[in-house]
Amino acid sequence: MSLVDDFLSQSPACHWIVSAAGKFERVYGDTVSVLGKSAAELLGRTVGDLDSDLASTWSQRVARALAGETLALRDRRGEHSWNISVFPIRTDAGCFAGVTAREVTPWNTAEQELRRTVLSALKAMEFERKACSRFLHDSVGQNLTALGLQLDLLRIDFPELARRAAGPIAEIQGLLEEMMEKVRAYSHELNPATVERAGLRPALDRLAIRLRERFLGTIRVNVDPSMKIEPGVGAALYHIAQEAAENAVAHSGCSMIEIAIRCTGDQVHMEVRDNGRGFDPSDLGGGYRGLGMLTMEHYAAQAGLELKIASSRGRGSTVRATGTGGL
């Protein structure tokens, strides 16, 4: 073995090189945790010989590297976490995909602390949003309604004056009604707790209406209006659906979004699907990552829901939330 081979085989990271045909040409280090097979089992085999879920994922990653992309990924398998770089290697013999994977499981504690800090900030933001929503509904909204009633009383108490000022009064009442509708809509957007009062289907219908103002594709809401869901679970599903749909509109380039919810006994199942360009969920540079993802995880955890994201490049994305909550 050369000094380079000794270096790679004894490195705390593991490394492998895959040919354009998908064959493992070189494998160094302990790859069992990240690929499910040892270096000896992988050498000379192809990416397609991995377990089915890994085979599909790694085939796409290798193809992207062979096309010239450099990927920065975070993979989790069981209790293990890995930082992974996938990059093209150009040689006289052709192009290969190189991979370096370093286990970062010990960093999970620090990462979880950071996530808890962010989630605490989200909770504080949620409290402020609810307070603002209550102010808009209870103070601003009610005062606007009272102003409209006062104008009606003026018409009754001062009919002669009302006839002379019929035009301005009607204009003012029209403006008040428009303002009240905007206040109601913004109050609902700030605090979709109205899900608990009006129901999940009406709340999702309003979400679809707002999204259509800036999304030219098709939005479908497939929810039985008679379906009964626990209020807290319904509110969490709304938040998750909102974040998933917003991400699809902003990042996926899709032409269709569907929100579907069904109950099987006391089990609730929600899927938010799009037909966009898709992504690798492990991609650290993906547009889906960030506050939106943390928000979905936050609401899922609050309601005891299991959250999963299924996506692959060119095949759209599906956000699934499942758990107990049917009535």
Secondary structure, DSSP 4 states (H G I P E B T S, - for coil): --HHHHHHHHSSSEEEEE-TTSBEEEEES--HHHHSS-HHHHTT-BGGGS-HHHHHHHHHHHHHHHTT--EEEEEEETTEEEEEEEEEEEETTEEEEEEEEEE-GGGHHHHHHHHHHHHHHHHHHHHHHHHHHHHIIIIIIHHHHHHHHHHHHHHHH-HHHHHHTHHHHHHHHHHHHHHHHHHHHHHHHH-TTHHHHH-HHHHHHHHHHHHHTT--SEEEEEE-TT--B-HHHHHHHHHHHHHHHHHIIIII--SEEEEEEEEETTEEEEEEEE-S----TTBTT-TT-SHHHHHHHHHHHHHT-EEEEEE-TTS-EEEEEEEE-B-
